[in-house]
Amino acid sequence: MNEKDDIQYQRMIRGDLYHQDKALFELNMRARDKIFEYNQLRHRDLKKRQDILESLLGETGKNIFIEIPLQVDYGFNIHVGDNFFGNNNLTLADAAPIHIGDNVLIGPYTGIYTGGHSIDPDLRTKEGAEYAFPVTIGDNVWIGANVTITPGVTIGENSVIGAGSVITKDIPANVVAFGNPAKVAREINENDKTYYYKKRKTPEEFLDKLNRGDYFYR
């Protein structure tokens, strides 16, 4: 039987309570085998890294780069757009789908967690009750270092999440948000193009390239 025909797999994908049976455990181990190989590679072995990511993840866009080490649960539930950069020690706990848009940057030691356990101690400990809800990250999002993203949230396009934040609710598009739990601090505006950090002005070189459409790709 295909593991994806398993009843617990189906429950996991639907967001119902489930437990990790032998079929799900096998899917997890297959992903871990690939992750072990990925994390043992030399950093310069870029071709092999790309090959493993394409075989591991459910969808990979053009020009994606994920630093070593990386951790995932299943891999097939991870969908990554173009021009993605994930820094070291990224955790993608993908019991439910994780959708990441184009041009997304994620800082080191960040975790995206789709899964949770029943709060009731009997269900949690005696029945192994788990659940999982999707996480969606829009285009052009920057997520700082050491951010925790919890199940079921969406981060809107162009938004910036400050380092150390815990995302427990949806974040709208075009805002800066941070804190624990994260809250919107302000909207992104034209001033952010003029000043890249506090009162430090953006050099004309960068603005000229932007106006010409000279885009930078890693």
Secondary structure, 3 states (H helix, E strand, C coil): CCHHHCHHHHHHHHCCCECCCHHHHHHHHHHHHHHHHHHHCCCCCHHHHHHHHHHHCCEECCCCEECCCEEECCCCCEEECCCCEECCCEEEECCCCEEECCCCEECCCCEEECEEECCCHHHHHHCCCEEECCEEECCCCEECCCCEECCCCEECCCCEECCCCEECCCECCCEEEEECCEEEEEECCCHHHHEEECCEECCHHHHHHHHHCCCCCC
